Amino acid sequence: MNPQVVVVGGGPIGLACAIEARIDGLDVLLVEPRVGPIDKACGEGLMPGALAALHRIGVDPAGRRLDGIAYVDGQSRVEHRFADRPGRGVRRTVLHQALAERAAELGAERIHAKVTAVSKQAAGAILTLSDGQTVDAPWVIAADGLHSPVRRMVGLDGRGQPGTRRRFGLRKHFAVEPWTSLVEVHWSEGAEAYVTPVDEHTVGVAVLGPRPLDIDEVIAGIPELADRLRGVDAVSDPRGAGPLLQRARARSSGRVLLAGDASGYVDALTGEGMRVGFAQARAAVAAVRTGNTEQYERAWRSTTRDFRMLTSALVAASRSRFRARIVPTAARRPELFGSIVERLSH
């Protein structure tokens, strides 16, 4: 086995990296211990830019059309419908399966194992796997999630966040026909609830906020949403993620690159993790092809700039005394709200 690039992590961004590498004609090995479609806490709304990125690499997951975003609180509502093309609500497992099938179709090899050690070399890295194998990797792209073990192993972990400021996410599905083609973001006193249609008979509800965080309590505290879901069966157990803010000191160390959540993450509040992650996958493979890691750092900063700035600002506002004014302000300035949505969704 002599791969030109090893991708660590078989979630959506890792699979996108593997697909991009195969499209570029590179021999790729994907290392992931889990088998089958992988589920995790996720808002499950693919914005138009994320859906376009999937189509470019030959992936078209089944789901439900999304026409825009609505911000809602008890007194105010503001909507923006995407200007050029729709997005799509897609179950995380459905997205994962579609990406996995495309990677296999293109000939990406796969090992079911964990990376337990990374030894950087002048011409790449040697990976030690949990099954006892070692893999000589000329290039490594680590897309192994928020709490990336590879990021820690190569010394790229950034400064942690104080416990009192940490935010977390929980997600659950309900068997109900979607009542809108928009992603609804309901703002309660201490948390946000994202309602995303994912098929004709199911909506996903993801809540974001500080601990203690209970998805049923958050829903109960949002009268409009509680009324919609009263008596409706849950069709999945709650799944959690966090702390959401994760910092990386840089996006590369030698020939080891970080992509997706592993490369640093702000918050899920704007719903743009997938779009940004798919762009990083493309940029990481381009850096492997050219051998230019500085190019990847620049591309990462350029690709994530708007996401990082706007998400950080919105999270700061959500923690401040101005939290209750966010939706009313957006409703008074729908053109500003719309321009921000368009900027982030493409």
C-alpha positions, -999 to +999 in steps of 0.1 A: +000+000+000+017+032-012-008+060-010+002+095-021-021+110+005-037+096+037-069+111+049-076+106+086-113+108+094-142+094+074-168+120+081-182+142+053-151+164+051-127+135+052-147+118+025-147+150+004-109+152+008-107+116-005-130+123-034-111+155-043-078+136-042-091+108-065-105+134-090-070+148-091-056+114-098-039+109-065-038+075-047-056+080-014-061+059+017-089+068+041-083+058+078-115+057+099-124+033+127-162+034+124-182+013+099-213+024+080-230+057+078-217+079+107-243+100+126-235+130+147-251+162+161-255+185+131-280+211+119-283+191+086-290+221+065-268+223+033-267+259+022-266+266-015-228+269-016-224+235+002-249+218-022-230+233-052-197+220-038-212+185-036-226+186-071-191+196-084-176+164-070-205+142-082-225+138-050-263+146-049-278+134-016-315+129-012-333+154+011-358+183+011-355+216-006-345+246+015-355+281+002-340+303+029-335+311+065-359+326+091-350+341+125-378+339+150-385+350+186-417+355+205-424+389+190-405+391+157-398+371+126-376+379+096-371+357+065-347+357+036-351+334+006-319+325-012-314+346-043-299+322-069-306+286-060-320+265-031-302+246-004-312+212+009-320+196+042-302+162+044-300+137+072-264+134+083-264+096+076-278+101+041-251+127+033-224+104+047-236+074+027-237+094-005-201+107+000-189+072+010-204+057-022-188+083-044-154+078-027-156+040-032-167+045-068-136+066-075-113+040-060-104+054-026-089+027-004-100+025+032-088+010+065-110+007+096-086+017+124-076+046+146-044+066+142-026+062+175+007+080+167+021+104+141+058+106+135+066+135+112+094+129+086+111+152+061+091+136+033+058+131+051+048+111+082+046+076+095+012+068+110+008+041+136-026+025+136-046+007+163-045-026+144-007-026+146+000-014+110+022+015+101+015+036+071+042+057+053+023+088+042+039+114+019+010+137+028-016+135+056-049+154+057-065+152+091-102+157+090-109+139+123-133+163+139-136+190+166-114+172+191-089+160+165-064+136+179-040+143+150-041+180+157-030+172+192-004+147+181+014+172+158+013+200+184-013+222+167-039+224+195-047+260+202-057+277+235-088+263+252-119+283+261-130+290+297-156+266+308-182+293+315-181+305+279-183+271+262-212+263+239-226+229+230-250+214+205-278+187+207-299+173+179-330+152+177-355+143+149-393+144+149-418+126+127-438+155+114-444+170+079-423+201+076-444+233+078-420+255+059-392+252+033-370+275+054-346+267+082-361+283+112-338+296+139-358+302+171-341+324+197-350+317+233-335+334+264-305+312+266-303+290+235-311+288+198-331+261+182-326+252+145-355+235+128-345+219+095-368+199+071-347+168+061-373+148+042-411+149+035-420+135+069-391+145+093-377+177+108-344+179+127-342+202+157-307+212+168-302+234+199-271+254+207-262+270+240-242+267+273-245+238+297-267+226+312-285+221+278-316+199+275-332+198+240-367+191+254-365+220+279-353+244+252-382+234+229-407+237+258-395+272+263-403+283+227-441+283+226-445+284+188-421+254+184-435+235+214-470+238+198-457+225+165-441+194+181-467+187+209-477+150+206-452+143+178-430+112+181-392+116+183-376+093+158-340+097+170-322+099+203-305+132+212-269+135+200-245+160+213-213+179+203-190+204+219-174+224+232-179+241+198-151+266+198-118+248+189-086+266+180-056+254+160-023+272+161-019+267+123-034+245+096-003+225+089+028+210+105+053+197+080+033+176+055+003+171+079-027+194+070-058+200+090-092+203+074-128+207+085-136+211+122-101+198+130-086+230+115-104+252+140-141+260+145-160+289+159-197+279+163-226+263+145-247+294+148-246+304+112-249+268+098-219+272+075-197+244+087-202+221+056-198+248+030-165+260+046-153+224+051-159+214+015-139+244+004-111+234+027-111+199+013-105+213-022-078+237-010-060+209+010-058+186-020-046+215-041-018+221-016-009+184-017-007+185-055+015+216-055+035+208-024+027+243-010+015+243+026+017+281+028-008+282+000-032+261+020-029+284+051-037+314+029-066+296+013-079+285+046-079+321+060-095+334+028-122+307+027-131+310+064-128+348+069-164+358+066-176+327+085-152+334+114-159+371+116-196+370+113-200+340+135-178+354+162-197+387+162-231+369+164-219+346+192-206+377+211-240+394+206-258+363+218-239+364+251-244+401+257-273+422+270-282+428+233-293+391+228-330+400+230-325+427+203-310+404+176-342+392+159-361+425+162-330+443+147-329+418+119-366+423+113-362+461+111-333+457+087-343+428+064-319+439+037-290+437+061-302+403+073-305+391+037-271+403+027-255+384+056-274+352+048-263+355+011-227+362+020-225+332+042-245+308+021-224+311-010 
